[in-house]
Amino acid sequence: MESKWLRSLKEEHGLYSIIHTLCFSTEPVRVPTLLASNTTATENKDAVVMTCYTNAPSIKWLLDAESLWLRERMKLSQDQRTLTIDPVRREDAGFYQCEVSNPISSADSVAIELRVKY
């Protein structure tokens, strides 16, 4: 049912309005699941795709428990949930995690070790 205010706004000004309400979760985030296309890759030959499964609004990627600095061979999907490394190099080896958060909590995935053969 449409409010009198919105109906009046449409009639008087010919405007159509979209009302969007931001809702913040009051639930703590769940531990995300991190999956990788493979965990052992050959340098300069293979690509690796890692996906962080979560419903949290914010995702941060970690390498060896530090914030991941994206290199030119690394790409994040628009929603930040998928990390692609193509091609893999030896300096990419290590333990990857995704850290997810909302306004009231955060959680880290179990680490996945990427090994690089060279």
Long-range contacts (C-beta under 8 A, 24 or more apart in sequence): 24-102, 24-103, 24-104, 25-57, 25-102, 25-103, 25-104, 26-104, 27-102, 27-104, 28-102, 28-104, 28-105, 28-107, 29-54, 29-55, 29-56, 29-100, 29-101, 29-102, 29-105, 29-106, 29-107, 30-54, 30-55, 30-56, 30-107, 31-107, 31-108, 31-109, 31-110, 32-56, 32-59, 32-98, 32-100, 32-107, 32-108, 32-109, 33-109, 34-96, 34-97, 34-98, 34-109, 34-110, 34-111, 34-112, 35-112, 36-96, 36-112, 36-114, 39-112, 39-113, 39-114, 39-115, 40-114, 40-115, 40-116, 40-117, 41-88, 41-114, 41-115, 41-116, 41-117, 42-88, 42-116, 42-117, 42-118, 43-87, 43-88, 43-89, 43-90, 43-116, 43-117, 43-118, 44-87, 44-88, 44-89, 45-87, 45-88, 46-87, 46-88, 47-84, 47-85, 47-86, 47-87, 47-88, 48-84, 48-85, 48-86, 48-88, 48-92, 48-114, 49-82, 49-83, 49-84, 49-85, 50-82, 50-83, 50-84, 50-85, 50-96, 50-98, 50-112, 51-81, 51-82, 51-83, 52-80, 52-81, 52-82, 52-83, 52-98, 52-100, 52-109, 53-81, 54-81, 54-98, 54-100, 56-100, 56-101, 56-102, 56-107, 57-101, 57-102, 58-100, 58-101, 58-102, 59-98, 59-99, 59-100, 60-98, 60-99, 60-100, 60-101, 61-96, 61-97, 61-98, 61-99, 62-96, 62-97, 62-98, 62-99, 62-108, 63-94, 63-95, 63-96, 64-94, 64-95, 65-95, 65-97, 68-96, 88-114, 88-116, 89-116, 90-116, 90-118, 92-116
